Amino acid sequence: MGIGSDEILPLLVNHSYGKGDVNVLTKVEATSGVSFREMRISLELTGGLEAAYIDGDNSAVLPSDSLKNHVLALTESARGAALEDFGRTLLERICQSMTSRTKAKAILSERRWHANPSENGRYDTSQTMIPRSNCEVVVTRLGSDAYVVGGEMSLDVIRGGRSSFYGFLKDRYTQQNDVFERVLFGTLSCRWTYGELPLDMDGSRDRIRGLLEVAFSTVSSRSVQETIHGVAVLLLKDVQVLKEVEIEFRSVPLKEYEGLEASGVTTGVWLMSGADHSFTTAKLRRNDSRSAEQ
């Protein structure tokens, strides 16, 4: 049914289109050996495209297939670029032909694969490639500038002890007892926002990953809440370019097998529960004069 010329059109509140999950694998050769880089890129364009929705005028719409080809072309010429630099260059290229009112956003993730050195010290490309890092970054562009917003990283972690949970609130449905020694097992996720860009993007992400691995197993852990707060505090303290950090821990419930005799002796065997899990989050923002000025 058509809309009469005298009718008031509903307001187009927001709109976007893009290309999701463009997956590419590239081979990088260097003096240190051969590595492979696996990247996944999603692109979203918003704003300045009202005519396409209201009047069917596509003159400002760059086909999503063209977005994919931008990714492939840049991948070929910028194999070794840091993920953040790759994202900024990609958006600058795409937006050269777009209206200045169009905002572009890229979400990029990668894994880098490196071969183990063989006995003679050389890197044999026929060997199994081992992933050494994975991460996700967000890059956005509005007007003439493209800037890195932040990143995300997830690690499967286990803390074998020195963690407890006691003194908690109890009601009529509480069955859990105080625990003074337990194992924490699950996924630790970190999302961060930059206050200023690091000079070495790859090095900064490696630093974040290393701190996550160390902090989860060493900070005080009288509750999961205290653990993830301690992890976030350590990141903001040691990585000065970070403005905000959000930590999430999704734990896999573990029930220890007591043995057939139920003697009360620790067996070191746990049943991993099914789909249900617990999650705990905390977001911390740097509290100093630099943050206040930004």
Residue, then its C-alpha position, 0 to 999 in steps of 0.5 A: m500500500g503506497i503512502g500519500s504525499d500528504e501523509i507524515l512519514p515516520l521518523l527514521v531514527n537510525h540505520s546501518y549496513g555493512k559486511g560481517d565476518v570477513n575471514v582471511l588467512t595470510k602468510v607472512e615471511a620474515t627473517s625469523g621464520v614463517s607465520f600465518r595470520e588469521m583475521r576476522i573483520s566486520l564493518e558497519l556504516t551508519g549515517g548519511l544514507e537516509a535517501a536509500y531507505i526513504d527514496g530508494d536512492n542508492s547513490a551514497v551506498l557502497p556495496s557490501d561486496s566492495l567492503k569485502n574487497h577493500v579488506l582483501a586488497l589491504t590484507e595483501s599490501a599490509r600483511g604485517a601491520a598491527l591490527e589497530d593500524f590495519g583498521r584505521t587504514l581500512l576505514e580511511r580508504i573506505c570512507q574516501s568515497m563516502t559522504s562526510r556524515t557517514k560514520a564507519k566502524a570496524i571490529l577486527s580480531e586476529r590469531r597469529w600462528h607460529a611454527n615451532p623451530s626444528e632441531n637445526g633451529r630453522y622454522d619448518t613450515s610443515q610443522t603444526m602452527i601454534p596460535r600465540s595471540n588472539c584479540e579484538v579491537v574496535v576502530t571508528r571513523l567520523g569525519s576525516d579522522a579514524y581512531v582506535v577505541g579499544g580492544e577485547m581479549s578472552l582467555d580460558v583460565i584456571r586457578g588451582g587454589r588460594s581462592s575462597f568464598y565465605g561469609f556470604l549472604k544466605d537465605r532459605y534457598t542457599q545450599q552452598n557452604d563456606v569454601f576456604e580453598r577452591v578451583l576457579f575455572g572458566t573464561l576471563s574476558c577483558r575489554w579496554t578503552y584507550g586514553e592515548l594510543p600506545l606507540d607499539m600496538d602489538g606490544s601493548r596487547d602482549r603486555i595486557r595478555g601477560l598481565l591477565e595471565v599472571a594477575f588472575s592467579t596471584v591477586s587476592s581471591r576471597s571472592v570472584q568479585e575481589t579477583i576481577h577487581g584486582v585484575a582490573v586495578l593491576l592493568l590500569k596501574d601497569v598499562q598507562v595508556l588505558k583509560e577504562v577496563e572491564i573484566e568479566f569472568r564466566s565460571v564453569p561450575l565444578k563439583e568434586y567427586e568424593g569417591l565411592e567411599a565418600s571418605g571426605v578425602t580430596t580426590g582431585v576429580w571434578l564434574m564439569s556442569g553443563a550449560d549453566h554458568s556464573f558470571t561476574t563483571a567489573k568496570l574500572r575507569r582511571n581516576d586521575s587528572r589525565s582522565a578528567e581532561q579527556 
